[in-house]
Amino acid sequence: MKKFPTDFIWGSATSSYQIEGAAQADGKGPSIWDAFSHIPGRVQGNEHGDVACDHYHRMKDDVQMMKALGLQAYRFSISWPRILPDGTTKQINQAGIEFYNQLIDELLANGIEPWVTLYHWDLPLALDMEKDGWLNKDIATYFADYARVCYQYFGDRVKNWITINEPWVIAMLGYGQGIFAPGRVSNREPYLAGHHIILAHAKAVKVYREEFAHQGGKIGITNNCDWREPLTDSVLDKTAAQRALEFFLAWFADPVYLGHYPETMVERLGDRLPRFTDEEIAEVKGSSDFFGLNHYTTMLASDAGGELLQGGVYGNGGLSEDQDVNLHVDPTWEKTSMGWAIVPWGCQKLLEWIHHRYAGPAIVMTENGGAFPDEMKNGVVDDQDRLAYVRGYLGACHDAIENGVQLKGYMLWSLMDNFEWASGYAKRFGIHYVDFETLERTPKASALWYREVIERNGVEE
Ligand code: GAL
């Protein structure tokens, strides 16, 4: 049995647009995902989150489901336009406040610690249409104002805050490749949006630390990163793998932990990468109380020497061109139904890379999990593939901890099947199966197993 530290936090995660539904209920304003998902062709099967898991109306039952799982922490996100319909504090939607108040109370009454993400991609549509969303520096002020409202209403009970989920995805998939809302394609905008995301995060943290220190909570940002393993032992490939990690994770983590962008990005991007003023970087540096990490997969990296292979996974939208790295997967690796390779040792290497680069920060794995082709047979979903995935990755987390990594918690993605962005409902990540006709939830084999993991505070070898 691989045992975890006694104070290790076991959780599971979701996000507002992916589960809540009630897209137009009780005064909620539209988000960029409401708009984007209704454009024909943007989401597989033209699906959308209008109803999703209908968590908005089934919240109490869902908390009981978490309790039955023995969950210690639940990571969810607040829908910004459910609280501020046009994104600004001009109007505060009390029904939205009420919903999250009830959710938080319900969690605490059942012994589950809320971990709240302020931004998991559902930007108020008005801010995008009228203010250019993440492309406008003013977004930092709008975000900090929204964050203040959340601290005011919920901070007496919420002690774990995550400002922004996955800056890389927002910037690269939303503004580079255009496959996520707001669907823009550019090789300049991702770096501008990314810059404003960092500033917005820092401003929201400043508000928390200056005005709400008495609430005594922790606040940080969650980045996502795959592991990049050099394809060969050559210096060129090793440098390419390193460069790929810098263009992925260090892009956002270096400013926060080291006070500047990675040198490789500065050199290669020229004036496409904005600069921080001294005042800004003083706010950014040291602005995370913990290192939130979402991790799913690994790819092999090789130096492209200016010649990118066609059909690479990230071969459009500027990113691969900018880092000049070719990415492949080893054909012998097993894959999830997202096509993501299952490589637990990559998880351990990434955790150790973070540990060394950022001088041993407290890390929280805020997402990890897998989509698999689940089938309900006689009321049972026997997802041994997902169970094996999580067991493998938890083993890797454990081994990283043995090597000194300060990993404090693990949140399985996801509590239940939900709206998987551009893939719609076709990709199931949940440890609870959701029948999207009846909306009934059923624990999969992985849920029953995860309950035991939590209970034993350990995972079998
Ligand atoms: C993350 C994201 C989640 C979920 C997951 C699986 O990037 O934060 O919302 O979709 O990936 O793809």
Residues whose N, C-alpha, C, O or C-beta is under 5 A from the ligand:
A	BS01	GAL	S15
